[in-house]
C-alpha cells in the first residue's frame, strides 16, 4: 500500500467504530435484534445528502433487480445495503479501510442482508474481481482521495460488462482559490485530489465509457448542510455522522459548505456507460 493510501486509510480509521454505533443505536431506542436500514441511515450513509442522495444515484442506474452491483469505496456499507433492500440486487462492496469493512459486515448481519451484500478490504486501483464481473458500478464520495483517476476508471471499466452503467457521485472542483481544511475526505491537501467534471469526463472516455449525464447538485447540498449544521449546533446526537468523522465533524461540515459558497467545489453526479 502506497503512502497516500496509508494516509487515506488512517484518516478514515477512528477506532471502536462498531461499539460506538451500537451504543448510539441503543441510546436512540433502536431494537438491535430487529435492525433496519432506516435505523442506520443517519450514520451509515454519511455522504452529502445521505439516503436521498443514494436513492437519486440508484434512479440513474435504473436497476431491474437481478443485477450484481459493485460499490467502490463502500464505507461501512450503508449505500450497499440500501441498494440491496430497495432494488433486490446483489451488491459487493470494497473499501480501503479495514475497520469500515469489518463494521459493514457486522451491520449487514444485524440487518439480515448477508445473503445479498458482501464486503472486502481492497484498493479501487487493483480490484479483486474478474473481468466483466458486474452489471453496474457505483462510487459515492470516493475519487476525491484518488490521484490516479485514469487508473481508477480503467479498473472500473475492466470489471464491468459491456453496456453496464457507472454512477459517480463525488465532490468535484469548480474553481481555484483558498481552500478550507479539514473536510470530510481529507485533513490536508496531500490527500485531496479534486477534479473538474470536464476532467472526469475525459478520463472516463479514455477508459472506455460514454458519458450520458452530468448533474450539479450544489443546491441540494446547501439544503443538506444547513440541516446538518443546525443539528450539530447543540448537544451531539447519540447517532450521526460525527461518530465516523470524529470531534471535528462540525468544522468539516462548515468548511465544505464554505468551499461550496466560494464557488470552489460542487457535488456532482456523472452517469456513464461502458462501451
ZIDA-V96606 format. One record per helix or strand of 3 or more residues. SS is the DSSP state (H for helix, E for strand). FROM is the first residue (numbers start at 1). TO is the last residue. Records with the same first field share a line. If there is no record, write none. Layout:
BEGIN
SS->FROM-TO ; FROM-TO
END
This chain:
BEGIN
H->3-12 ; 17-27 ; 32-34 ; 37-44 ; 50-61 ; 78-87 ; 98-110 ; 143-145 ; 149-159 ; 189-191 ; 197-207 ; 218-232 ; 242-261
E->68-72 ; 90-95 ; 117-121 ; 134-140 ; 160-173 ; 209-216 ; 265-274
END
